[in-house]
Amino acid sequence: MKSSFAKHRQNRAISIRVFIAVISLALGLVCTELLARNEPHPVAKEMKMAAQRMAQAEAVIAKKRLAMGLTIDPVLDPYQTGLIGVESSILTTTVGDIVSKRTSTNTAFAALIVRYFYDIGLESGDRIAVGSSGSFPAILIAVLSACAETGVEPIIIASIGASEYGANIEGFSNAEIMAACRDAGVLPYMPIAISPGGEDDLGISSMYRFEPSDELARYAHSVAQSLAIPLILASDLEGSFKAHLEAYEKASPIRLFVNIGGADVNFGSGPASLKLKPGLIIPSARTRKTDLGKLHKQAPKDPEKSAQQVTSRSGTMDADSGVDAQAGLIAYYLAKGIPVLHFLNIKGLAVQSGIPVDGDPRAPLPSSIVSTRKKPSWPLIVSLLIAGTALAIRKPLRYYP
C-alpha cells in the first residue's frame, strides 16, 4: 500500500512539473508574438528609391507613347502607365490576362526585387542574366529599376513576342520601351541581344491568323537593326537556347537568372516548367539533380572538348550537345546552383507578397516588403529556463493527503 501511494505521489509530481513546463513555454511563445514589432528592412531605403525610379520610368514611357501618337486606353490602363498593350497585333503570341498586366505595373515590384537581391546576397557589380519576353514590360522596368539602385548589372536578352496586353504594339515593343527609358536617362540599360519569341523562339505566330505567319520574326529583325542590337534567329529552339546561353556566359559569372514571361527558351516547354512557383527559387538538391529536365549527358572524355563545356555545381554541361533546350534556361541555371527569379503568375506573386491586385501602381509600398518583423528573444529564453528548471527538479514535491 505504501509503495503504491509513493508511486502515485511521484506520478503526480511529474505531471505538475510537465504542466508547469508546457505553460511556461506557451506563455513564452505568446509573449514573443505580442512584443514583436516591425522594423525597417536593412535595404528599405533602396527599395523606396527603386519604386520611385520605376514611377519615373512609367511617366517617361507614357509620355513617349503619347508623343508617338499611340493612345493609352483609359479602360485598359486607368493609371496611364503606358505599359498596357492591345489585345491583338502581329507581336501577339499567346493569350494574356489584363488584370495581371495592370497588377505588374505596381512600383512595389521594384521594391520587392531589391529585397530579393538582398536575400541572395547580391552586391554592386554582380551580374545577373535577364531573359524577358514582351509579356510583362512593367516587370522588366521593375527589375531594371532595382538594378539601378543597387548597382547590380543586368545582362538582358529581350524577345519581341508578347501575350495579349503586353508590349505588343508596333513601334513600342519591350526593346523599344527600354530605348525610351535610356534616352530619357532614367534607366541606362539595353539588351545585349534580341530574339523574336513566339513558339520555339522562331518568330512564328498563329494568334488571330488563319495560318502561321513570320511577321513577328521580320519585325524583330527590323527592331534589332534600328537599335543596332544583335539578333538571335536560329533554325530551331535548341539553336536559340545555345545562342542565349553563349551570350550570357560571355558575361559570367552570373549570380542570378531572371525570367519574365513565358518565352520557350527561358521558361521551357516541358510539363515540369508549369510546376514552377513565381518569385525567388533557391536551387535545391532536387533541382541540381536536374529533375526539371535532363540538362546534360555524360561529360565527354576528349580533353579537346573541354573549352566547349560549362562547369557547374551539379556536373559538367556540354553547351553544344548535352543540353536539353526543352527544359529552358530556368532549369539550366537551377541545375548549376544559381537562384532564379521567376515572373509569370503575377497575381499569385502579388498576393503572397502583399501587393494589391489591380490596385493603384503608385500606392505606398506594403509594409510586408519594406519592413521586417523583429521578435524579442528574452521571453522565450525565460520560459525555457523555467521549463528546464521544472523538469530538472528531482526532489519529490511535498504531498499532504
C-alpha positions in Angstrom: 0.0 0.0 0.0 2.8 2.4 0.9 4.6 1.6 -2.3 1.5 2.3 -4.4 1.0 5.6 -2.5 4.6 6.7 -3.2 4.3 5.8 -6.8 1.1 7.8 -7.1 2.7 10.8 -5.5 5.7 10.6 -7.8 3.5 10.5 -10.9 1.5 13.4 -9.6 4.7 15.4 -9.1 5.9 14.6 -12.6 2.6 15.7 -14.1 2.8 19.0 -12.2 6.3 19.6 -13.5 5.3 18.9 -17.1 2.3 21.1 -16.8 4.5 24.0 -15.5 7.0 23.5 -18.3 4.2 23.4 -21.0 2.5 26.5 -19.6 5.8 28.3 -19.4 6.7 27.6 -23.0 3.3 28.6 -24.2 3.5 31.9 -22.3 6.9 32.5 -23.8 5.7 32.0 -27.3 2.7 34.2 -26.8 4.8 37.0 -25.3 7.2 36.7 -28.1 4.4 37.3 -30.6 2.8 40.1 -28.6 6.0 42.0 -28.2 7.1 41.6 -31.8 7.4 44.8 -33.8 8.0 45.9 -37.4 11.4 47.5 -38.1 12.7 49.0 -41.4 14.3 46.4 -43.6 18.1 46.8 -44.0 17.6 47.9 -47.6 14.3 49.8 -47.2 15.9 53.0 -48.5 17.0 51.2 -51.7 13.5 49.7 -52.0 11.8 53.1 -51.9 14.3 54.6 -54.3 13.8 51.7 -56.8 10.0 52.2 -56.6 10.4 55.9 -57.2 12.6 55.2 -60.2 10.1 52.8 -61.6 7.4 55.5 -61.3 9.7 57.9 -63.1 10.2 55.3 -65.9 6.4 54.8 -66.2 6.0 58.6 -66.6 8.7 58.6 -69.3 7.1 55.7 -71.1 3.6 57.2 -71.1 4.9 60.5 -72.4 6.9 58.8 -75.2 4.0 56.7 -76.2 1.7 59.7 -76.5 4.3 61.6 -78.4 4.4 58.8 -80.9 0.7 59.1 -81.4 -0.1 55.8 -79.6 -3.1 56.4 -77.4 -3.4 55.0 -73.9 -6.8 53.3 -73.4 -8.3 54.7 -70.1 -10.2 51.5 -69.6 -7.3 49.1 -70.1 -4.7 51.4 -68.4 -6.6 53.7 -66.0 -3.4 54.9 -64.3 -1.8 55.9 -67.6 1.3 53.9 -67.1 1.8 53.4 -70.9 2.8 49.8 -70.2 -0.5 48.1 -71.1 -0.7 47.0 -74.8 -3.5 46.0 -77.0 -5.3 42.7 -77.3 -4.1 41.7 -80.8 -1.3 42.6 -83.1 1.5 41.0 -85.2 3.5 40.8 -81.9 0.9 38.9 -80.0 1.9 35.2 -79.4 -0.4 34.0 -76.6 -3.4 34.9 -74.5 -3.0 37.3 -71.6 -4.8 38.4 -68.6 -5.4 42.2 -68.4 -5.6 42.2 -64.5 -2.2 40.5 -64.3 -0.8 43.2 -66.7 -2.2 46.0 -64.7 -1.0 44.4 -61.4 2.5 44.2 -62.8 2.7 48.0 -63.2 2.8 48.4 -59.4 6.0 50.0 -58.3 6.1 47.7 -55.3 7.6 45.1 -57.6 10.7 47.2 -57.9 11.0 47.2 -54.1 10.3 43.5 -53.9 13.1 42.8 -56.4 15.6 44.8 -54.3 14.5 42.7 -51.3 15.1 39.5 -53.4 18.6 40.8 -54.3 19.3 41.3 -50.6 18.0 37.8 -49.7 20.5 36.1 -52.0 23.4 38.4 -51.2 23.8 40.3 -54.4 26.2 43.2 -54.3 27.0 46.2 -56.5 28.8 44.9 -59.6 27.3 41.4 -59.5 25.9 40.3 -62.9 22.5 38.8 -63.4 21.1 37.2 -66.6 17.6 38.6 -67.6 15.5 36.8 -70.1 12.4 38.8 -70.9 9.6 38.2 -73.3 7.3 41.2 -74.1 4.5 39.9 -71.9 5.3 41.9 -68.8 7.2 45.0 -69.8 6.4 46.6 -66.4 8.3 43.8 -64.6 11.3 44.3 -66.9 11.2 48.0 -65.8 10.9 46.9 -62.2 14.0 44.7 -62.5 16.0 47.5 -64.2 14.9 50.0 -61.5 16.1 47.6 -58.8 19.4 47.2 -60.6 19.9 51.0 -61.0 19.5 51.5 -57.2 21.7 48.5 -56.1 24.4 48.6 -58.7 23.6 45.1 -59.9 24.4 44.7 -63.6 21.7 43.2 -65.8 22.7 41.2 -68.9 19.4 41.3 -70.9 18.1 39.3 -73.9 14.7 40.6 -74.9 12.3 38.6 -77.1 9.8 40.6 -79.0 6.8 38.3 -78.9 4.3 39.2 -76.2 1.0 37.9 -74.8 -2.2 40.0 -75.0 -2.0 43.4 -73.4 1.8 43.2 -73.1 4.4 45.1 -75.1 2.7 44.1 -78.3 2.3 47.5 -80.0 4.3 48.0 -83.2 6.9 50.7 -82.5 6.6 50.1 -78.8 8.0 46.6 -78.1 9.9 45.9 -74.9 13.3 46.7 -76.5 11.9 50.0 -77.8 10.5 50.8 -74.4 13.9 50.2 -72.9 15.4 52.6 -75.5 12.9 55.3 -74.5 14.0 54.9 -70.9 17.7 55.0 -71.8 17.2 58.1 -74.0 15.4 59.9 -71.1 18.3 59.0 -68.8 16.1 57.1 -66.3 17.3 53.6 -66.9 20.7 53.2 -68.6 20.3 49.6 -69.9 19.7 48.0 -73.3 19.6 44.3 -74.4 22.8 42.6 -75.5 20.6 40.7 -78.0 17.1 40.4 -79.3 15.2 37.3 -80.3 11.8 37.0 -82.0 10.0 35.0 -79.4 6.9 33.0 -80.3 6.8 29.2 -80.5 10.3 27.8 -80.2 11.6 31.4 -80.4 11.3 31.3 -84.2 9.1 34.3 -84.6 6.2 32.3 -85.9 2.8 33.0 -84.5 -0.7 31.7 -85.3 -2.6 34.0 -82.9 -5.5 35.8 -84.7 -4.4 34.3 -88.0 -5.8 31.6 -90.3 -2.3 30.3 -90.8 1.1 30.8 -89.1 3.0 33.9 -90.0 6.6 35.1 -89.8 5.7 38.7 -89.4 7.0 38.6 -85.8 10.4 37.4 -87.0 10.6 40.1 -89.6 9.6 42.8 -87.1 12.2 41.5 -84.6 14.8 41.8 -87.4 13.8 45.5 -88.0 14.0 46.4 -84.3 17.4 44.8 -84.0 18.6 46.8 -87.0 17.2 50.1 -85.8 18.6 49.7 -82.3 21.9 48.2 -83.5 21.5 45.2 -81.3 22.4 41.6 -82.4 19.5 39.4 -83.4 19.3 35.8 -82.3 17.3 34.0 -85.0 18.1 30.3 -85.0 16.5 27.5 -87.1 15.1 25.7 -84.0 14.7 26.0 -80.2 18.0 24.2 -79.5 19.9 26.7 -81.6 18.3 29.6 -79.9 18.9 28.1 -76.5 22.6 27.7 -77.2 22.9 31.3 -78.6 21.2 32.7 -75.5 23.5 30.6 -73.2 26.6 31.7 -75.1 25.7 35.3 -74.8 25.1 35.0 -71.1 28.2 33.0 -70.4 30.4 35.7 -72.0 29.3 37.9 -69.1 29.9 35.2 -66.4 29.9 34.8 -63.6 26.1 35.0 -63.5 24.8 35.3 -59.9 21.0 35.1 -60.7 18.8 34.3 -63.6 15.6 36.4 -64.1 12.8 35.1 -66.2 10.0 37.5 -67.2 7.1 35.9 -69.1 6.8 32.5 -70.7 9.3 32.6 -73.6 10.1 28.9 -74.5 13.8 29.5 -74.4 13.7 30.8 -70.9 10.7 29.1 -69.3 10.9 25.8 -71.1 8.3 23.9 -73.0 8.0 20.8 -70.9 5.4 19.9 -68.2 7.9 20.5 -65.3 8.0 24.2 -66.2 4.4 24.6 -65.3 5.1 23.5 -61.7 7.4 26.4 -61.0 6.1 28.9 -58.4 6.5 32.6 -59.0 9.1 34.7 -57.2 12.5 33.6 -55.8 13.5 30.0 -56.5 16.5 28.8 -54.5 18.3 25.7 -56.0 17.7 22.5 -54.1 19.3 19.1 -54.2 16.4 18.0 -56.3 16.8 20.7 -58.9 20.6 20.2 -59.0 19.9 16.6 -59.9 18.1 18.0 -62.9 14.6 16.7 -62.1 13.4 19.7 -64.2 14.8 18.1 -67.3 17.9 16.1 -68.4 20.2 19.0 -68.8 23.4 17.3 -69.5 24.7 14.0 -70.8 27.9 12.4 -69.6 30.8 14.7 -69.9 33.0 14.0 -72.9 36.3 12.4 -72.2 38.0 14.1 -75.0 40.1 17.0 -73.4 39.9 18.9 -76.7 36.2 19.5 -76.0 36.8 21.0 -72.6 36.6 24.5 -74.0 33.1 23.9 -75.1 31.9 22.8 -71.6 30.2 24.8 -68.9 31.3 23.7 -65.4 28.5 23.7 -62.8 28.0 22.7 -59.2 25.9 19.7 -60.5 28.3 18.4 -63.1 29.6 19.3 -66.5 27.2 20.5 -69.1 28.1 20.4 -72.7 27.0 23.7 -74.2 26.9 22.2 -77.7 25.4 18.7 -77.4 24.4 17.9 -73.9 21.7 20.5 -73.1 18.0 19.8 -73.4 16.6 23.0 -74.7 13.1 21.9 -73.9 13.9 22.4 -70.2 14.7 26.1 -70.7 17.2 28.4 -69.1 15.4 28.4 -65.7 16.1 24.7 -65.3 19.6 25.1 -66.6 20.6 27.7 -64.1 18.9 25.9 -61.2 20.8 22.8 -62.1 24.0 24.9 -61.9 23.1 26.0 -58.4 22.2 29.5 -59.4 19.0 31.1 -58.0 16.1 32.1 -60.3 13.6 34.9 -60.1 10.5 33.8 -62.0 7.8 36.2 -63.1 4.8 34.7 -64.7 1.9 34.1 -62.3 1.9 37.8 -61.3 -1.4 37.8 -59.4 -0.2 34.9 -57.3 3.1 36.6 -56.6 1.3 39.8 -55.7 -0.9 38.1 -53.2 1.9 36.2 -51.5 4.0 39.4 -51.3 1.3 41.8 -50.0 1.0 43.8 -53.3 -2.6 44.8 -54.1 -4.0 43.0 -57.2 -5.2 45.5 -59.8 -4.6 48.5 -57.5 -3.0 51.9 -57.8 0.5 51.2 -59.1 1.9 54.2 -57.2 0.3 53.5 -53.8 2.5 53.4 -50.7 4.7 50.4 -50.5 3.3 47.5 -48.5 4.9 47.2 -45.0 5.3 43.4 -45.7 8.0 44.3 -48.3 9.8 47.3 -46.7 9.8 46.1 -43.1 10.9 43.1 -41.2 9.3 41.7 -38.1 11.6 41.5 -35.1 10.7 39.2 -32.2 12.4 39.6 -28.8 14.2 36.5 -27.7 14.1 37.1 -23.9 10.5 35.9 -23.3 11.4 32.5 -24.9 14.7 32.3 -23.1 13.0 32.9 -19.7 10.3 30.4 -20.5 12.9 27.8 -21.5 14.7 28.4 -18.2 11.6 28.0 -16.2 10.5 24.9 -18.1 14.0 23.4 -17.8 14.1 24.0 -14.1 10.7 22.5 -13.6 11.7 19.3 -15.5 15.1 19.1 -13.8 13.9 19.1 -10.2 14.4 15.6 -8.8 13.3 16.2 -5.2 9.7 15.0 -4.8 7.1 17.6 -4.1 5.6 17.6 -0.5 2.3 15.9 -0.5 -0.4 16.4 2.1 -3.2 13.9 1.9 
